Amino acid sequence: MTPDWPEAIARARANAPFLARALDRQPELEALLAEGDGEAALAWARQAGSGAGAEVALRRERLALAAALAVGDLAGAFPVARVMAELSVFADRALDRAIGEAIARRVEGAEPAGMIALALGKHGAGELNYSSDIDPILLYDPETLPRRERDEPGEAAQRYAREIVQMLSAQTAEGYVFRVDLRLRPASEVSPLAISTDAALSHYESSALAWERAAFIRARAAAGDVAPGEDFLAAIRPFVWRRSLDFGAIEEIGRLTSRIREQYSGPTEPRPGFNLKQGRGGIREIEFFAQAHQLIHGGRDRSLRVRSTRAALDALAAAGHIAAEDAALLGRSYDRLRTVEHRLQMLEDHQTHSLPAGEALDRAARLDGLDGGAALLAELTPLCAEVAARFDRLLGEQAEPGAKANEGGSLPARLERLGFDEPEALAERIASWSDGHIRALRSAAARASFDALLPRLLEAFAEAPDPRRALILWEELIAKASSAINLFRLLDARPGLLDQLVGVLTLAPPLAEELARRPELLDALIDRSALDLPGEVPELAAKMARGEAGDDYEHALDRIRVVTGETRFALGVQLIEGAHDPLAIAAALSRTAEAALDIAARTTEQDFAAKHGMVPGGELLVLGLGRLGGGALTHASDLDIVYLFTGDHGAESDGARPLGATLYFNRLAQRVSGALSVPTAQGALYEVDTRLRPQGAQGPLAVSLDSFARYQREDAWTWEHMALTRARPLYGSPDARAALESAIADVLRQPRDPATLRADVLKMRGEMAANKPPRGPLDAKLLRGGLVDLEFLLHYLQLRERACVFPDLGQAIACLAERGLVPEELAEAEAMMTRLLVAGRLLAPDLDPPSAAAGRALAGACGSEDIEALLRSLSDARHCVAEAWQATFDEKLETQA
């Protein structure tokens, strides 16, 4: 058939907006195409970016090639194999240009030695489509990679990899070149973007899986330092092409083929929504039909070691491994499906494989030269059925068309039945976990254990407030876990531990997110004593102290974080399990923080003294306030602390690098805050809030004890004295702590004018209510009649009466009740709301009623039957506070909000 170029241009303009825009932008190219000179048009396209920088040049060349190849395809001048090959060769050029540019921009004049791009998938096979992404693996040779003198090879390689991806993928005014997906690299969930050749070789020799073998059937060294890339592929050839297959390898191939079907749940025959790539009888089934046979037989038969799908089918038929008629039918079908796929992508340059509906389907059909969408569907239906029949035989099934895809047990169907959104996409994501994307699931034993757990996990996750988020957190957990097989075996042997894990992931978002960041926290649950409350501060501090003699400062800080993190996590699980009263959990959290503060301060002092010595007669003091002072933290609490020091502020330290006392203790305080708050390899610890110090953020971080006492006596505001009612010295020698306690007691025993005090307290609470409204119906802290109102009430009475000053609110209430100043019922109101505060920080962090399961856990932790009873108890507690407020201040407190 003679190519009809003008008619092809007309079809492109009438039906494909992307092609119409491309032709409008390139009139010279359109003229060459209209004249029927396809080769001249391709030559023009290859030079479209001449004279421009790499980013612009590649984008212009890509647009020109897309237009020239599309029109040549539509005209019948360029067969689909030519189109795919041209696009693939351009991808090679683009990758090579990007590698060269990335290196040259860092090392002027350097050749792209030592940086290798391996092409996999359709790119490796020379079968890219119009809107393909590319899936290269970037390798580097540390010995030959050009880099600046101060750059480590790994650092340089990562920099180049990032620049390569950005250069090709970024969407600019000129468009993009290729979307680059680097997830086929070894251990992509944890590995850097570029892998050293030695590390990659070790991976493929020891821990790679069947899907990686399938991927490397079509691999080739495409760009950069090609010769070493070819050497690398030669080195891993025994991994790809095994002369004998054990039972496990054959089983792996069977799992891969079966999963092609199981993870697709769209239409089972061509109609709108049918996916030409993933659907039954689609492109992927043809590709994997060929690859599965290649994996099984290619180790012994070198003739099968070819990259392209058509060539593989022909080689398999020639060797007698598949029927010649099957090879011919699948080959023709592959070409036709790829052609239709191109038509879909020509419309708007989208990476789509699904048949559209309505006018869009008609436009794709007309672009292909058909009358409309109905004609296209009529052609595709028997074609896909024939392909599916061959794939059925590969799977060993004799099912009716669509039976397996639609059976109730398929993963997408299960997910849909359980109420998950976007079940097909989620099923594909879950399936990818076992396809090798998660390193910990690369052994058959690990996957078998995981498959056994999956139904129970899915049912539990379906009950979560955000089921999809719970699944993603589970994914992050197993992606980072050092040994999934050990984890799964442990969960299988300890169903109670699985219940705890599911509870964390589904009920307590803050704990789930922490666990996803640090999977090693699960170690805290393995011990049978995991549900026991931790010991007292000295016992906890001993566990946090330096593990071994000679540990450096950073290791010491890591040790604090490990013990603190495990303890806090275990306490969170205890709260979810209802193992202990939330009040006991709050006290344990406070003890844990006090121990961490003690060891952090002690370790930092030792490290600081090694450089600067000690200040004779002086020492650091740390004062705890707020919930830390009161000994009742939540999982979300900051540490409210004030730094002080004793001794002569005019003294000087006695070390090799002496400092004046004030500067010494301020720098030491900064270091202690950093030790508590700066993330290390083991993560972060606490947020430290020092704004309650004299003069707030404008004042020095650490002040002398004398200055502190004088400020509190002469200059402090009423709210600062209110804060002192919950102050408790946490660090310092016994004598220094006693001196600080005495100074605080002197301040709090000062006579006050009741009217002025009342006015100050009411004004402050009014301003706070205006600026910090409650965040939800479970906000036991900020709702009127909540804990803030209760604390203001108690602190007012403590300051007015100069009595009952206990940091613990329960003790303060009991003392004031004995004096007849508050009702005894206020103690239970405070306890109820504190339980809600502590439990709610994990189970209802947004302070709205949580999911049914989390609501039951929250209500149970607070001693209520259900969430409605809990809300009633909260209302009763707030009314109790409001009545005490009115009796004390003669002011009504609105508690209806």
PEVEN-V964365 format. One record per residue. SS is DSSP state (hx for helix, st for strand, lp for the rest). PSI is psi in degrees with one decimal (none if undefined). D_FIRST is the distance of its C-alpha to the first C-alpha in Angstrom with 1 decimal. Layout:
# PEVEN-V964365
ss->[SS SS]
psi->[PSI PSI]
d_first->[D_FIRST D_FIRST]
This chain:
# PEVEN-V964365
ss->[lp lp lp lp hx hx hx hx hx hx hx hx hx hx hx lp hx hx hx hx hx hx hx hx hx lp hx hx hx hx hx hx hx hx lp lp lp hx hx hx hx hx hx hx hx hx lp lp lp lp lp lp lp hx hx hx hx hx hx hx hx hx hx hx hx hx hx hx hx hx hx hx hx hx hx lp lp lp lp hx hx hx hx hx hx hx hx hx hx hx hx hx hx hx hx hx hx hx hx hx hx hx hx hx hx hx lp lp lp lp lp lp lp lp st st st st st lp hx hx hx hx hx lp lp lp lp lp lp lp lp st lp lp st st st st lp lp lp lp lp lp lp lp lp lp lp lp hx hx hx hx hx hx hx hx hx hx hx hx hx hx hx hx hx lp lp st lp lp st lp lp lp lp st lp lp lp lp lp lp lp lp lp lp lp lp lp st st st hx hx hx hx hx hx hx hx hx hx lp lp lp hx hx hx hx hx hx hx lp lp lp st st st st st lp hx hx hx hx hx hx hx hx hx hx lp hx hx hx hx lp lp lp lp lp lp hx hx hx hx hx hx hx hx hx hx hx hx hx hx hx hx lp lp lp lp lp lp lp lp lp lp lp lp st lp lp lp lp lp lp lp hx hx hx hx hx hx hx hx hx hx hx hx hx hx hx lp lp lp lp hx hx hx lp lp lp lp hx hx hx hx hx hx hx hx hx hx lp lp lp lp lp hx hx hx hx hx hx hx hx hx hx hx hx hx hx hx hx hx hx hx hx hx hx hx hx hx lp lp lp lp lp st lp lp lp hx hx hx hx hx hx hx hx hx hx lp lp lp lp lp hx hx hx hx hx hx hx hx hx hx hx hx hx hx hx hx hx hx hx hx hx hx hx lp lp lp lp lp lp lp hx hx hx hx lp lp lp lp hx hx hx hx hx hx hx lp lp lp lp lp hx hx hx hx hx hx hx hx hx hx hx hx hx hx hx lp hx hx hx lp lp hx hx hx hx hx hx hx hx hx hx hx hx hx hx hx hx hx hx hx lp lp lp lp hx hx hx hx hx hx hx hx hx hx hx hx hx hx lp lp lp hx hx hx hx hx hx hx hx hx hx lp hx hx hx hx hx hx hx hx hx hx hx hx hx lp hx hx hx hx hx hx hx hx hx lp hx hx hx hx hx hx hx hx lp hx hx hx hx lp lp lp lp lp hx hx hx hx hx hx hx hx lp lp lp lp lp lp lp lp hx hx hx hx hx hx hx hx hx hx hx hx hx hx hx hx hx hx hx hx hx hx hx hx hx lp lp lp lp hx hx hx hx hx hx hx hx hx hx hx hx hx hx hx hx hx hx hx hx hx hx hx hx hx hx hx hx hx hx hx lp lp st lp lp lp lp st st st st st lp hx hx hx hx hx lp lp lp lp lp lp lp lp st st st st st st st lp lp lp lp lp lp st st lp lp lp lp lp lp st hx hx hx hx hx hx hx hx hx hx hx hx hx hx hx hx hx lp lp st lp lp st lp lp lp lp st st lp lp lp lp lp lp hx hx hx lp lp lp st st st hx hx hx hx hx hx hx hx hx hx lp lp lp hx hx hx hx hx hx hx lp lp lp st st st st lp lp hx hx hx hx hx hx hx hx hx hx hx hx hx hx hx lp lp lp lp lp hx hx hx hx hx hx hx hx hx hx hx hx hx hx hx hx hx hx lp lp lp lp lp lp lp lp lp lp lp lp lp lp lp hx hx hx hx hx hx hx hx hx hx hx hx hx hx hx lp lp lp lp lp lp lp hx hx hx hx hx hx hx hx hx hx lp lp lp lp lp lp hx hx hx hx hx hx hx hx hx hx hx hx hx hx hx hx hx hx hx lp lp lp lp lp lp lp lp hx hx hx hx hx hx hx hx hx hx lp lp lp lp lp hx hx hx hx hx hx hx hx hx hx hx hx hx hx hx hx hx hx hx hx hx hx hx lp lp lp lp lp lp lp lp]
psi->[131.4 129.8 137.2 89.4 -47.9 -40.0 -36.6 -41.4 -42.4 -42.5 -41.3 -45.9 -34.9 -27.7 -17.7 96.6 -37.8 -46.1 -36.2 -43.8 -38.5 -40.6 -38.4 -37.3 -14.8 67.9 -33.7 -40.5 -43.0 -36.7 -42.8 -40.3 -40.2 -30.5 -7.2 13.8 80.0 -41.0 -37.6 -37.2 -40.8 -39.7 -41.0 -41.9 -40.1 -20.3 9.6 -27.3 12.3 136.1 -11.1 164.4 166.4 -47.9 -46.3 -45.0 -45.2 -37.0 -38.3 -41.5 -40.6 -44.7 -42.2 -43.4 -41.6 -43.5 -46.6 -45.6 -37.8 -48.8 -40.6 -37.3 -50.1 -31.4 -12.8 9.7 -31.3 111.1 162.6 -34.2 -38.8 -42.7 -49.0 -39.4 -42.8 -42.3 -37.7 -39.9 -37.1 -39.8 -38.6 -47.5 -42.7 -45.0 -42.6 -42.1 -42.3 -41.4 -47.0 -42.2 -43.7 -42.4 -44.5 -31.4 -22.9 -37.3 97.7 130.4 -0.3 143.8 153.9 50.7 149.9 -2.8 121.9 135.2 115.0 128.6 131.5 175.9 -144.6 -32.5 -47.3 -34.9 -5.3 33.1 33.4 148.0 -178.8 -39.4 33.5 149.7 170.9 148.7 62.4 161.1 125.0 120.7 159.5 151.9 111.7 -25.1 -29.6 -7.1 123.7 138.8 161.0 157.5 -36.7 -8.2 132.8 148.7 -43.6 -41.7 -43.9 -43.4 -40.6 -39.4 -45.8 -40.8 -44.5 -41.9 -36.8 -47.1 -45.4 -42.7 -35.6 -32.5 -25.9 134.9 116.6 -175.3 -22.8 -0.2 -149.6 170.2 -66.0 144.7 129.8 123.8 114.4 16.1 -4.7 -2.0 160.6 132.9 52.7 -23.6 -20.0 -12.1 158.5 169.4 -33.8 137.3 140.4 150.3 -37.5 -43.3 -41.2 -41.7 -42.8 -40.9 -50.4 -23.6 -21.6 -33.3 11.5 164.3 178.0 -38.5 -31.9 -35.0 -45.2 -39.7 -37.4 -6.0 -36.4 13.8 147.5 155.9 112.2 -28.9 167.4 -136.2 85.3 -41.1 -48.5 -30.5 -40.4 -37.0 -39.4 -46.1 -34.9 -36.8 -32.7 8.2 -40.1 -27.6 -39.9 -48.9 90.4 134.3 -26.3 148.4 128.5 174.3 -40.1 -39.3 -41.4 -41.1 -39.4 -44.4 -39.8 -40.0 -41.9 -44.5 -42.1 -37.8 -25.5 -42.4 -44.2 -28.5 6.4 130.1 20.4 -166.3 140.5 -4.1 159.8 118.7 172.9 130.9 -15.0 134.0 114.1 -26.2 -50.3 -15.6 168.0 123.6 20.3 -167.7 -44.1 -35.1 -37.0 -46.0 -43.7 -25.6 -47.1 -45.8 -37.7 -44.2 -36.2 -43.0 -38.7 -41.2 -15.2 -20.8 -33.8 -23.4 100.0 -22.8 -16.2 -4.1 65.4 159.6 -43.1 153.3 -45.8 -43.8 -38.1 -43.3 -43.6 -41.5 -40.4 -39.5 -42.5 -34.0 -3.0 14.4 -24.2 160.9 143.8 -38.7 -32.3 -43.1 -42.8 -47.0 -46.3 -36.0 -47.7 -42.7 -39.6 -46.9 -42.4 -43.4 -38.9 -36.0 -46.1 -39.1 -42.2 -39.9 -43.4 -41.1 -24.4 -25.7 -51.3 14.7 37.3 146.9 74.6 149.8 0.7 139.0 128.0 179.9 163.1 -135.9 -35.3 -40.6 -40.2 -40.5 -41.4 -41.1 -44.5 -36.0 -32.9 -4.4 7.0 169.5 -31.2 -176.6 -34.6 -40.9 -38.0 -45.0 -38.1 -34.3 -41.0 -29.4 -54.4 -32.3 -49.1 -33.3 -40.1 -44.2 -45.1 -37.0 -39.9 -39.4 -33.6 -44.5 -36.5 -38.4 -11.5 24.9 149.2 36.1 158.1 149.9 127.6 -5.1 -48.6 -39.1 -27.3 -0.1 150.8 -23.6 -5.1 151.5 -48.1 -38.4 -41.5 -43.6 -41.1 -41.5 -33.0 -6.4 14.3 142.3 150.4 58.4 -34.4 -47.6 -38.7 -37.6 -40.9 -38.1 -44.6 -42.5 -34.1 -23.4 -43.1 -5.0 6.4 -5.5 -23.1 116.3 -38.9 -10.1 25.3 -8.8 150.2 -37.4 -41.9 -42.1 -36.5 -42.5 -40.3 -44.2 -35.4 -32.2 -24.2 -46.9 -43.6 -39.7 -46.0 -41.4 -39.7 -42.1 -32.0 -23.7 -3.5 156.9 -38.2 87.9 -40.8 -40.7 -38.7 -41.5 -40.5 -39.1 -39.3 -42.8 -46.4 -36.9 -52.6 -24.5 -31.9 -10.3 139.5 -29.6 97.0 -34.8 -39.8 -41.2 -47.1 -39.2 -39.0 -44.4 -36.0 -38.4 -23.9 78.6 -32.8 -34.8 -38.3 -42.0 -41.7 -43.7 -45.7 -38.6 -42.5 -48.0 -28.1 -22.4 -30.2 86.4 -43.0 -41.4 -39.0 -42.8 -38.3 -40.9 -38.4 -35.4 -33.4 79.4 -24.1 -12.6 -21.7 -24.7 -29.3 -17.9 -10.6 -38.8 138.9 -17.0 12.8 -25.6 9.7 145.0 146.2 163.6 -164.2 174.0 -46.9 -38.6 -43.8 -41.7 -38.1 -37.7 -31.5 -16.4 163.8 132.5 -41.1 150.6 136.1 -4.9 137.8 178.1 -42.8 -40.3 -35.9 -42.8 -37.3 -41.3 -41.8 -44.4 -38.6 -51.7 -44.3 -46.0 -45.0 -39.6 -46.2 -41.0 -45.5 -39.7 -36.4 -42.7 -40.2 -38.1 -45.6 -41.2 -12.5 26.8 -28.2 157.8 134.5 -28.1 -37.5 -36.6 -44.3 -42.8 -39.0 -38.2 -38.7 -42.7 -39.1 -44.0 -40.3 -40.7 -42.3 -42.1 -43.6 -48.5 -38.4 -44.2 -43.2 -44.7 -41.5 -41.0 -42.9 -44.2 -40.7 -40.0 -28.1 -26.6 -41.4 -3.0 -161.3 156.8 112.7 128.7 3.6 154.1 160.3 138.5 144.0 125.8 125.6 139.7 179.0 -141.0 -29.6 -45.4 -38.0 -6.1 34.4 78.3 161.8 175.1 -16.5 4.7 139.8 169.8 109.6 110.4 157.9 132.6 134.3 165.5 154.8 172.0 -172.5 117.6 -10.4 0.4 174.4 146.1 161.2 21.2 -175.1 -27.2 79.8 148.9 148.3 153.6 -46.4 -47.5 -39.8 -52.6 -27.1 -41.9 -38.5 -41.7 -40.5 -42.4 -39.2 -43.0 -42.2 -40.7 -29.9 -24.4 -26.1 129.9 141.4 -167.0 -23.1 12.8 -171.0 174.0 -76.4 155.0 131.2 127.8 114.4 18.5 -9.9 5.1 162.9 131.7 12.8 -144.0 -19.2 -16.4 167.3 154.3 -37.6 134.5 159.1 154.8 -39.1 -44.8 -39.9 -47.7 -42.8 -43.5 -45.1 -34.2 -37.4 -30.5 -13.1 151.5 166.2 -41.9 -29.5 -34.9 -34.5 -42.4 -34.2 -19.0 -18.4 16.1 144.3 120.2 131.2 -20.8 135.5 167.0 159.6 -40.6 -42.8 -41.3 -42.4 -40.9 -39.9 -43.7 -39.5 -41.8 -41.0 -43.2 -39.7 -42.2 -44.8 -14.9 1.8 140.0 145.4 151.5 115.6 -39.5 -44.2 -43.2 -45.4 -46.5 -42.8 -45.3 -46.7 -38.0 -46.0 -42.3 -36.7 -42.8 -39.6 -41.4 -35.3 -33.7 -19.3 78.6 161.3 147.8 -12.0 175.4 -12.0 15.4 82.3 -14.7 -51.2 -15.4 142.8 134.7 4.2 -160.9 -34.0 -45.5 -41.0 -43.9 -42.5 -42.6 -49.0 -43.7 -36.0 -47.9 -39.2 -43.1 -38.4 -42.9 -14.0 46.1 167.9 34.3 92.8 132.6 -32.1 122.7 -35.5 -42.1 -41.4 -43.4 -43.6 -41.5 -46.5 -34.3 -38.8 -32.5 0.0 17.8 -23.3 155.3 149.4 -28.9 -17.9 -28.4 -43.9 -34.5 -44.8 -43.1 -42.3 -46.8 -31.5 -40.4 -45.5 -41.5 -47.9 -49.2 -36.8 -27.7 -24.6 -43.6 -20.5 62.8 -23.2 -0.8 18.6 156.9 126.9 -169.1 168.7 -46.4 -46.1 -34.3 -39.9 -41.9 -41.6 -45.9 -43.3 -40.8 -31.5 8.1 22.3 157.3 -39.3 -178.8 -32.2 -41.3 -35.4 -43.8 -35.3 -41.2 -39.2 -42.3 -42.7 -41.9 -40.6 -39.1 -36.4 -44.7 -41.5 -38.7 -41.6 -36.6 -48.2 -38.3 -30.8 -45.4 -8.0 42.7 132.0 137.5 122.4 118.4 17.3 -22.6 none]
d_first->[0.0 3.8 6.3 8.8 12.0 14.7 13.6 13.5 17.0 18.2 17.4 19.1 22.1 22.5 22.5 23.4 26.7 26.6 23.4 24.9 28.1 26.4 24.6 27.9 29.7 27.4 26.6 26.1 23.4 21.7 22.0 20.1 17.3 17.2 17.0 13.9 16.0 15.4 17.8 20.4 20.2 20.9 23.7 25.1 25.1 27.0 29.6 29.9 33.2 34.8 38.5 39.0 40.8 39.2 39.0 37.4 35.2 33.6 33.1 31.4 29.1 28.2 27.4 25.3 23.3 22.9 21.5 19.2 17.8 17.5 15.5 13.2 12.9 12.4 9.7 7.6 9.0 11.9 12.1 15.4 17.3 16.9 17.9 20.9 21.9 22.0 24.0 26.3 26.9 27.8 30.2 31.8 32.3 33.7 36.1 37.2 37.9 39.8 41.9 42.8 43.7 45.8 47.8 48.1 49.5 52.2 52.9 52.2 50.4 49.9 46.9 45.1 47.0 47.9 45.4 42.5 39.6 38.2 34.7 34.6 32.3 28.7 29.6 31.1 28.2 25.7 24.2 25.4 23.9 23.9 27.5 28.9 32.5 33.4 36.2 37.7 41.1 43.2 45.7 48.3 50.7 54.1 55.2 52.5 51.3 52.3 54.7 57.8 61.1 62.2 59.0 58.9 55.7 54.9 55.6 53.4 50.5 50.7 50.8 47.7 45.9 46.8 45.7 42.3 41.7 42.9 40.8 37.5 38.3 40.4 38.9 39.7 38.8 35.9 34.7 34.7 33.1 33.2 35.5 37.5 39.0 41.6 42.8 41.5 44.3 47.3 49.7 47.9 50.4 53.2 51.7 51.1 47.6 47.6 49.2 50.9 49.4 52.6 52.7 49.1 49.8 52.9 51.1 48.3 51.0 53.3 52.0 48.3 46.6 43.8 41.4 42.0 41.2 37.9 37.2 37.9 35.5 32.9 35.3 35.1 37.0 34.7 37.0 40.5 42.5 39.8 41.9 44.6 42.0 40.6 44.2 44.7 41.8 43.2 46.6 45.3 43.2 45.9 45.8 42.1 42.0 45.2 46.1 47.8 47.6 50.7 51.0 50.8 47.5 46.0 47.4 45.9 42.4 43.1 44.3 41.2 38.8 41.0 41.2 37.4 38.1 41.6 40.9 38.3 39.6 36.9 35.1 34.4 31.2 28.4 29.9 31.1 32.8 31.0 30.4 27.1 28.8 32.3 31.9 32.3 29.2 27.8 26.6 30.2 30.9 28.0 29.1 32.7 32.1 30.9 33.6 36.4 35.7 35.5 38.8 40.5 39.3 38.3 41.9 42.3 38.7 37.5 34.0 33.4 34.2 30.8 29.7 26.2 25.8 23.0 24.9 28.1 26.8 25.6 29.0 30.9 29.3 29.9 33.5 34.0 34.8 32.2 30.5 27.2 25.7 27.0 25.4 22.0 22.3 23.7 21.1 18.2 20.5 21.3 17.8 17.3 20.8 20.5 17.4 19.4 22.4 20.6 19.9 23.6 24.7 22.7 24.7 28.0 27.7 29.9 30.2 29.6 28.3 29.6 27.9 29.5 30.9 30.6 28.7 27.7 25.8 24.2 23.1 21.6 19.7 18.6 17.6 15.3 13.8 16.3 19.2 21.9 23.9 24.8 21.2 20.9 24.3 23.6 20.6 22.7 25.9 25.3 23.3 26.4 28.7 27.3 27.6 31.1 32.2 31.6 33.3 36.1 36.8 36.9 39.6 41.3 41.4 40.8 41.0 39.5 36.5 37.9 41.4 41.9 40.3 42.7 45.9 48.9 49.5 46.3 47.1 45.3 47.0 50.4 50.0 49.1 52.1 54.3 53.3 51.3 49.0 45.3 45.8 42.2 42.3 45.8 45.0 42.3 44.9 47.5 45.2 44.5 48.2 48.1 44.8 46.7 46.6 50.4 52.1 55.0 52.8 51.3 53.5 53.1 56.7 56.3 53.3 55.1 58.1 56.0 54.2 57.6 58.7 55.6 56.4 59.8 58.6 56.0 58.7 61.1 58.5 57.6 61.2 61.1 61.3 57.9 56.2 53.1 55.4 57.5 54.4 53.4 57.0 56.9 53.7 55.4 58.4 56.7 54.5 57.7 59.9 60.9 60.8 59.1 60.1 63.7 63.3 61.7 64.3 67.0 65.6 65.4 69.0 70.3 68.9 71.3 69.6 66.2 67.9 69.2 65.8 64.0 66.9 66.4 62.6 62.9 66.3 67.0 64.2 66.3 67.1 63.5 62.2 65.0 64.1 60.4 61.5 64.0 63.3 66.4 68.5 68.0 70.5 73.2 72.7 72.9 76.6 78.6 80.6 77.6 79.1 82.4 83.4 83.7 87.2 89.2 88.4 90.1 88.3 84.9 85.7 86.6 83.2 81.6 83.8 82.3 81.1 82.2 84.6 82.9 80.0 79.0 78.9 75.2 75.6 78.6 76.6 73.9 76.5 77.7 74.2 73.5 76.8 76.6 73.0 73.7 76.8 75.3 72.4 74.7 76.8 73.7 73.0 76.6 76.4 73.3 75.0 78.2 80.1 82.5 83.7 81.6 84.8 85.2 81.6 82.4 85.5 83.6 80.9 83.7 85.4 82.1 81.7 85.3 84.8 81.7 83.6 86.5 84.6 82.3 85.3 87.3 84.5 83.7 87.4 87.6 84.6 85.8 89.3 88.1 87.1 89.6 92.5 94.4 96.4 100.0 101.3 97.9 95.2 92.1 92.4 89.6 90.3 88.1 87.8 86.0 84.6 85.0 88.7 89.0 87.6 84.8 81.3 78.0 74.7 73.7 77.0 77.4 80.5 83.0 85.2 87.7 88.6 92.2 94.4 98.0 100.4 101.1 98.1 99.5 99.4 96.9 95.1 96.4 93.2 91.7 89.9 92.5 91.6 93.9 94.4 92.5 89.5 89.8 89.6 86.9 84.7 85.6 84.8 81.4 80.7 81.9 79.6 76.7 77.6 77.4 74.3 72.0 69.2 69.4 67.2 68.7 67.8 70.0 73.3 74.9 74.7 78.0 79.6 82.6 82.9 86.2 88.0 90.6 89.0 85.6 82.7 84.8 87.4 87.4 85.7 89.0 92.5 95.9 97.7 100.4 98.0 96.2 99.6 100.7 97.4 97.6 101.3 101.0 97.5 95.3 94.0 94.7 91.2 91.8 94.9 93.1 90.6 93.5 94.7 91.8 92.2 92.8 93.2 90.7 91.1 94.2 97.5 99.8 102.2 99.5 98.0 101.5 102.1 98.8 99.7 103.1 101.6 99.3 102.1 104.3 101.6 101.1 104.8 105.2 106.9 104.5 105.0 103.5 102.5 100.7 99.0 98.0 96.5 94.6 93.1 92.1 90.6 88.5 87.3 86.4 84.4 82.6 81.8 80.3 78.1 77.2 76.5 75.8 72.2 72.2 74.5 75.2 76.3 79.8 80.4 79.8 80.3 83.7 86.2 84.1 85.0 85.1 87.6 89.6 89.7 90.8 93.5 94.7 94.7 96.7 99.3 99.4 100.0 102.4 104.5 104.1 103.7 101.3 99.0 96.9 93.2 92.4 92.0 93.4 96.6 96.9 96.6 99.2 101.6 101.2 101.5 104.8 106.1 105.1 102.6 99.5 99.1 98.7 95.5 93.8 93.5 91.3 89.2 88.6 87.7 85.3 83.4 83.4 81.9 79.2 78.6 78.2 76.1 74.0 72.9 70.9 70.2 69.7 69.0 67.7 71.0 69.4 69.9 67.5 65.6 67.6 67.9 68.8 71.1 73.0 73.4 74.6 77.0 78.3 78.9 81.0 83.0 81.4 80.0 76.8 75.2 77.0 80.4 79.5 78.9 82.3 84.0 82.6 83.8 87.2 87.4 86.5 89.1 91.7 90.8 91.0 94.4 95.7 94.2 96.0 99.2 99.1 97.7 98.7 95.1 92.7 89.4 86.4 84.7 82.5 79.3]
